[in-house]
Amino acid sequence: MKWVASDIEKYVKSIEYVDTAVIPLLPISFGDDIKESAAMTEFTTLLTNLLERQLQGRILLIPGFSYLREEKNEALDQLNRWESQLLDNQFNHVFHVTSDMDWKQDEEHLRGTLLWLPSIPLQHMDERSKTSVMEDQVRQLMNLFIQKWREEE
């Protein structure tokens, strides 16, 4: 389910089945790495939207957590508050999905599970190739989710 009124209405009615929150971590930069941050944001957004379609009814896709790359320490503090809200309010699992490798160094400061995937340059792919590549990525992510869920059973 997505963070839209109609899905939230469904979520409230089936709250006992939705135990997982997914937070896309979306880097923003206006410096020399502007293209890289845009590519990471595009990739992560597309990936998490496809993931939500596959796991609808079990996950809630939280709106993307956008942060300035230069201020990631402050972003970590805010993200920790988001996690606390989610984990203290009925979610058993929080997954952070990102293409920004900088999050790997702060992984131990997160209560949730960090899933880092390298960004795949999508801008030069035709739609069929893009869809195929992204579906492969989603399948891999789904396996990680299922594995984590089974650990908790």
Rosetta blueprint (number, residue, H / E / L):
1 M L
2 K E
3 W L
4 V L
5 A H
6 S H
7 D H
8 I H
9 E H
10 K H
11 Y H
12 V H
13 K H
14 S L
15 I H
16 E H
17 Y H
18 V L
19 D L
20 T E
21 A E
22 V E
23 I E
24 P E
25 L E
26 L E
27 P E
28 I E
29 S L
30 F L
31 G L
32 D L
33 D L
34 I H
35 K H
36 E H
37 S H
38 A H
39 A H
40 M H
41 T H
42 E H
43 F H
44 T H
45 T H
46 L H
47 L H
48 T H
49 N H
50 L H
51 L H
52 E H
53 R H
54 Q H
55 L L
56 Q E
57 G L
58 R L
59 I E
60 L E
61 L E
62 I L
63 P L
64 G L
65 F E
66 S E
67 Y E
68 L E
69 R H
70 E H
71 E H
72 K H
73 N H
74 E H
75 A H
76 L H
77 D H
78 Q H
79 L H
80 N H
81 R H
82 W H
83 E H
84 S H
85 Q H
86 L H
87 L H
88 D H
89 N L
90 Q L
91 F L
92 N L
93 H E
94 V E
95 F E
96 H E
97 V E
98 T E
99 S L
100 D L
101 M H
102 D H
103 W H
104 K H
105 Q H
106 D H
107 E H
108 E H
109 H H
110 L L
111 R L
112 G L
113 T E
114 L E
115 L E
116 W E
117 L L
118 P L
119 S L
120 I L
121 P L
122 L L
123 Q L
124 H L
125 M L
126 D L
127 E H
128 R H
129 S H
130 K H
131 T H
132 S H
133 V H
134 M H
135 E H
136 D H
137 Q H
138 V H
139 R H
140 Q H
141 L H
142 M H
143 N H
144 L H
145 F H
146 I H
147 Q H
148 K H
149 W H
150 R H
151 E H
152 E H
153 E L
